[in-house]
Amino acid sequence: MKIAIFGAGNIGAAVANDLIVSDSLSQKIDSIALVDTVEQIARGKALDLAHAAAVYERDLRISGSTEPSDIADAGIVVITAGRARKAGQSREELFGSNAAIVAQCARDAAKYAPSSIIIVVTNPLDMMVYAALKASGFAKERVIGMAGELDGARLKFELARESGKEISSMRSAIVGPHSEEMIALKNELGFEISDEIFGRAVQNTKRAGAQIGELLGTSAYLAPAAGIVKIMKYILCDTCGTLACCVADRSGVPLGRFVSVGKMGAIERNFAYSGEFYEQLERMRERIAGLKF
C-alpha cells in the first residue's frame, strides 16, 4: 500500500520514520509520498527518510514534492498540514488559518486517491475532521481524527506516575473533544483509583499539549505520530479493534468516541456515553453550523 502524508514537518516526518523502523508495518507498504508547500523541506525529508530506509534495508520508495498528484492511488492519506499551535495559543484559534488548508488536502485526496482513508491530525482536530469530511465527500467511516489515543496515552502516563500502576494494564479512557473539554472515563481504566489521583492526572493530561508547546516552542510531534501510526496499524492489519478516534456520527457531527478500526475505516461502536458527552456533542454541532472553508 502507498501512504501519503500532507505536511513534511515534524509530525509527518515522524510518521514516515515510524513506518520505516517497524518490521511489521514496513512490509505492508511499498511507498511513502510526502507533500509540502515548501519543496526543499519535502525533498530533504524524503531523502533523509530514504537513507533511513536503506539503513533498515527496506525496499520502499520515498518521495517528496509540492505536487498533490504525487499522492495518486494512496490507500491512506494523513493530513498534518497547517500551522502548529504556538505557546499560549488555543487549538480553536488555529481554525481560520488551517481550515482552508485541510479542506484542500481533502479535496486532493478525493481527486487523486479516491479509495483512501483519511487520517486528520491538524488542529483544532474536531473541526478539521468536519472540514475534511465535507471537502472530500467521503463516507464518515473513511475520515478519522487522531486524538483520543494520544489523550488516552497521556492520561495513562500521568496515572502511572501518580499511582505506580503499569501503563500496559490500563485501557484508553478519553472521549469527547480534543481540547480542555475532553472527557476522561474513570470506569474504563480497568482498575480502581482514588478520585483525587484521577482528577490530578486528568488535569495534567489536559495541560500536556500546552506544556510541551511551552517547552519546545512548537506542538508535540513524536507522540502524535505514534498515535497516527497506531491507527494505521489497525487499518493495514485489518485489526477491527477498538480505538478512541474522532469521527462524525450519522448527523455529521465529529467528536472523539469509541470506534472499530480496520481496512474499511472507523465504524462507531455502541457505548453508553454520559450526559456530558452528549452536551459536548451539541456544542460541537453549534460550532460547526456556520463553518466556512
C-alpha positions as CSV (number, residue, x, y, z in Angstrom):
1,M,0.0,0.0,0.0
2,K,1.1,3.6,-0.7
3,I,1.0,6.0,2.2
4,A,0.6,9.8,1.5
5,I,1.4,12.5,4.0
6,F,0.3,16.1,3.6
7,G,2.9,18.1,5.6
8,A,6.5,17.2,5.8
9,G,7.1,18.9,9.1
10,N,7.8,17.2,12.5
11,I,4.7,15.1,12.7
12,G,4.7,14.0,9.0
13,A,8.4,13.0,9.1
14,A,8.0,11.2,12.4
15,V,5.1,9.2,11.0
16,A,7.1,8.2,8.0
17,N,10.1,7.2,10.2
18,D,7.9,5.1,12.5
19,L,6.6,3.2,9.5
20,I,10.2,2.6,8.2
21,V,11.5,1.3,11.5
22,S,8.6,-1.0,12.1
23,D,9.4,-4.6,11.0
24,S,5.8,-5.5,10.5
25,L,4.3,-2.3,9.0
26,S,7.2,-1.6,6.6
27,Q,6.3,-5.0,5.0
28,K,2.7,-3.8,4.3
29,I,3.6,-0.7,2.4
30,D,5.6,-0.1,-0.8
31,S,5.9,3.7,-0.9
32,I,5.6,6.9,1.1
33,A,4.8,10.3,-0.5
34,L,5.4,13.5,1.4
35,V,3.7,16.6,0.0
36,D,4.5,20.0,1.4
37,T,4.2,23.6,0.2
38,V,8.0,24.1,0.8
39,E,9.8,21.9,-1.8
40,Q,13.1,21.9,-0.1
41,I,11.6,20.5,3.1
42,A,9.6,17.9,1.3
43,R,12.6,16.7,-0.8
44,G,15.1,17.0,2.1
45,K,12.9,15.0,4.5
46,A,12.2,12.4,1.8
47,L,15.9,12.0,1.1
48,D,16.8,11.6,4.8
49,L,14.0,9.1,5.2
50,A,15.1,7.2,2.2
51,H,18.5,6.9,3.8
52,A,16.9,5.7,7.0
53,A,15.0,3.1,4.9
54,A,18.3,2.0,3.5
55,V,19.8,1.6,6.9
56,Y,17.0,-0.8,7.8
57,E,17.2,-2.4,4.4
58,R,13.6,-1.6,3.5
59,D,12.6,-1.7,-0.2
60,L,10.5,1.4,0.0
61,R,10.0,4.3,-2.5
62,I,10.0,7.6,-0.7
63,S,9.3,10.9,-2.5
64,G,8.9,14.5,-1.5
65,S,7.4,17.3,-3.6
66,T,4.8,20.1,-3.7
67,E,2.6,18.3,-6.2
68,P,-0.7,16.9,-4.7
69,S,-0.8,14.5,-7.7
70,D,2.1,12.6,-6.1
71,I,-0.4,11.0,-3.7
72,A,-2.1,9.2,-6.5
73,D,-3.5,5.8,-5.6
74,A,-2.6,6.1,-1.9
75,G,-4.5,3.8,0.4
76,I,-4.1,6.1,3.5
77,V,-3.7,9.8,3.4
78,V,-2.5,11.6,6.5
79,I,-3.2,15.3,6.8
80,T,-0.8,17.0,9.2
81,A,-0.6,20.2,7.1
82,G,-1.4,23.5,8.8
83,R,0.1,25.9,11.4
84,A,1.3,24.3,14.6
85,R,-0.1,25.6,17.9
86,K,2.2,28.2,19.5
87,A,2.8,28.6,23.2
88,G,-0.3,30.2,24.8
89,Q,-2.5,29.6,21.8
90,S,-5.6,27.6,21.9
91,R,-6.4,24.9,19.4
92,E,-9.6,26.7,18.4
93,E,-7.6,29.9,17.4
94,L,-6.0,27.9,14.6
95,F,-9.2,27.2,12.8
96,G,-9.2,30.2,10.5
97,S,-5.7,29.5,9.2
98,N,-6.0,25.7,9.0
99,A,-9.5,25.0,7.7
100,A,-8.8,26.0,4.1
101,I,-5.5,24.0,4.1
102,V,-7.1,20.9,5.4
103,A,-10.1,21.2,3.1
104,Q,-7.8,21.5,0.1
105,C,-5.8,18.5,1.2
106,A,-9.1,16.5,1.5
107,R,-10.2,17.6,-2.0
108,D,-6.8,16.4,-3.4
109,A,-7.3,13.1,-1.6
110,A,-10.7,12.7,-3.2
111,K,-9.3,13.6,-6.6
112,Y,-6.0,11.6,-6.6
113,A,-6.7,8.8,-4.0
114,P,-10.5,8.3,-4.1
115,S,-10.4,4.9,-2.4
116,S,-8.2,6.1,0.5
117,I,-8.9,6.5,4.2
118,I,-8.0,10.0,5.5
119,I,-6.4,10.5,9.0
120,V,-6.6,14.0,10.2
121,V,-4.2,15.4,12.8
122,T,-4.3,19.2,12.2
123,N,-5.8,21.3,15.0
124,P,-8.4,22.2,16.0
125,L,-8.9,18.5,15.4
126,D,-12.6,18.0,15.7
127,M,-13.5,20.9,13.4
128,M,-10.7,19.8,11.0
129,V,-12.3,16.4,10.7
130,Y,-15.5,18.1,9.8
131,A,-13.7,20.2,7.1
132,A,-12.0,17.1,5.7
133,L,-15.3,15.1,5.7
134,K,-17.2,17.8,3.8
135,A,-14.5,18.7,1.4
136,S,-13.7,15.1,0.5
137,G,-17.2,13.9,0.2
138,F,-16.0,10.6,1.7
139,A,-18.2,8.3,3.8
140,K,-17.8,9.2,7.5
141,E,-16.0,5.9,8.2
142,R,-13.2,7.0,6.0
143,V,-12.3,10.3,7.7
144,I,-10.7,9.7,11.1
145,G,-9.3,12.2,13.5
146,M,-6.3,11.2,15.7
147,A,-6.8,12.5,19.2
148,G,-8.4,10.1,21.6
149,E,-5.4,7.6,21.5
150,L,-3.0,10.5,22.2
151,D,-5.0,11.9,25.0
152,G,-5.6,8.5,26.4
153,A,-1.9,7.7,26.3
154,R,-1.1,10.9,28.1
155,L,-3.7,10.0,30.8
156,K,-2.1,6.6,31.2
157,F,1.3,8.2,31.6
158,E,0.0,10.5,34.3
159,L,-1.8,7.8,36.1
160,A,1.2,5.5,36.1
161,R,3.3,8.3,37.5
162,E,0.8,9.1,40.2
163,S,-0.2,5.5,41.2
164,G,2.7,3.3,40.3
165,K,0.5,1.2,38.1
166,E,1.8,-0.2,34.8
167,I,0.7,1.6,31.7
168,S,0.1,-1.8,30.0
169,S,-2.6,-2.6,32.5
170,M,-4.7,0.4,31.6
171,R,-7.3,1.0,28.9
172,S,-7.7,4.2,26.9
173,A,-10.2,6.4,28.6
174,I,-10.6,9.7,26.8
175,V,-13.6,10.7,24.5
176,G,-15.2,13.9,23.5
177,P,-13.4,16.9,22.1
178,H,-9.6,17.2,21.7
179,S,-9.4,20.2,24.0
180,E,-9.6,21.2,27.6
181,E,-13.2,19.8,27.5
182,M,-12.0,16.3,26.8
183,I,-13.9,13.7,28.9
184,A,-11.9,11.1,30.9
185,L,-13.8,7.9,31.7
186,K,-12.6,6.6,35.1
187,N,-14.7,3.5,34.9
188,E,-12.9,2.4,31.7
189,L,-9.4,2.3,33.2
190,G,-9.6,-1.3,34.3
191,F,-8.5,-0.7,37.9
192,E,-9.6,1.2,41.0
193,I,-8.0,4.6,41.8
194,S,-9.0,7.5,44.1
195,D,-10.9,10.4,42.7
196,E,-8.1,12.7,43.9
197,I,-5.4,10.9,42.0
198,F,-7.6,10.5,38.9
199,G,-8.6,14.2,39.0
200,R,-5.0,15.3,39.2
201,A,-4.0,13.1,36.4
202,V,-6.8,14.4,34.2
203,Q,-5.8,18.0,34.8
204,N,-2.2,17.2,33.9
205,T,-3.4,15.4,30.7
206,K,-5.4,18.5,29.7
207,R,-2.3,20.7,30.1
208,A,0.1,18.3,28.4
209,G,-0.1,19.7,24.9
210,A,0.3,23.3,26.1
211,Q,3.2,22.3,28.4
212,I,5.1,20.7,25.5
213,G,4.4,23.8,23.4
214,E,5.9,26.0,26.1
215,L,9.0,23.8,26.4
216,L,9.6,23.3,22.7
217,G,8.1,26.4,21.2
218,T,6.1,24.2,18.9
219,S,3.5,21.4,19.1
220,A,4.2,17.9,20.2
221,Y,5.1,15.5,17.3
222,L,6.6,12.2,18.5
223,A,3.6,11.1,20.5
224,P,1.0,12.4,17.9
225,A,3.0,10.5,15.2
226,A,2.8,7.3,17.3
227,G,-1.0,7.8,17.6
228,I,-1.3,8.1,13.9
229,V,0.8,5.0,13.2
230,K,-1.3,3.1,15.8
231,I,-4.4,3.9,13.7
232,M,-2.6,3.0,10.5
233,K,-1.6,-0.4,12.0
234,Y,-5.2,-1.2,12.7
235,I,-6.1,-0.3,9.1
236,L,-3.1,-2.1,7.5
237,C,-3.6,-5.2,9.5
238,D,-7.4,-5.0,9.4
239,T,-7.5,-5.5,13.2
240,C,-11.1,-4.3,13.7
241,G,-10.0,-3.4,17.2
242,T,-11.4,-0.6,19.4
243,L,-9.7,2.8,19.5
244,A,-10.8,6.2,20.6
245,C,-10.9,8.4,17.5
246,C,-12.7,11.5,16.3
247,V,-15.3,10.5,13.7
248,A,-18.6,12.0,12.6
249,D,-21.9,10.5,13.8
250,R,-24.9,9.9,11.5
251,S,-25.8,13.5,11.6
252,G,-22.3,14.6,10.6
253,V,-21.1,15.9,14.0
254,P,-17.5,14.9,14.7
255,L,-16.3,14.0,18.2
256,G,-14.0,11.6,19.9
257,R,-15.7,8.3,20.5
258,F,-15.0,4.5,20.5
259,V,-14.7,3.0,17.1
260,S,-13.7,-0.3,15.5
261,V,-10.9,0.4,13.1
262,G,-9.9,-1.9,10.2
263,K,-9.4,-1.8,6.4
264,M,-12.9,-0.2,5.9
265,G,-12.1,2.7,8.2
266,A,-13.6,3.5,11.6
267,I,-17.0,2.2,12.5
268,E,-18.7,3.6,15.6
269,R,-19.2,1.1,18.4
270,N,-22.1,1.1,20.8
271,F,-21.2,2.6,24.1
272,A,-23.2,4.2,27.0
273,Y,-21.8,7.7,26.9
274,S,-22.5,10.1,29.7
275,G,-24.8,13.1,29.6
276,E,-21.6,15.3,29.5
277,F,-20.6,13.6,26.2
278,Y,-23.9,14.5,24.6
279,E,-23.7,18.0,25.9
280,Q,-20.3,18.3,24.2
281,L,-21.8,16.8,21.0
282,E,-24.4,19.6,20.9
283,R,-21.8,22.2,21.5
284,M,-19.8,20.8,18.6
285,R,-22.9,20.8,16.4
286,E,-23.3,24.6,17.2
287,R,-19.6,25.2,16.4
288,I,-19.6,23.6,13.0
289,A,-23.0,25.0,12.0
290,G,-21.6,28.2,10.4
291,L,-18.1,27.0,9.4
292,K,-16.8,28.1,6.1
293,F,-13.6,26.8,4.4
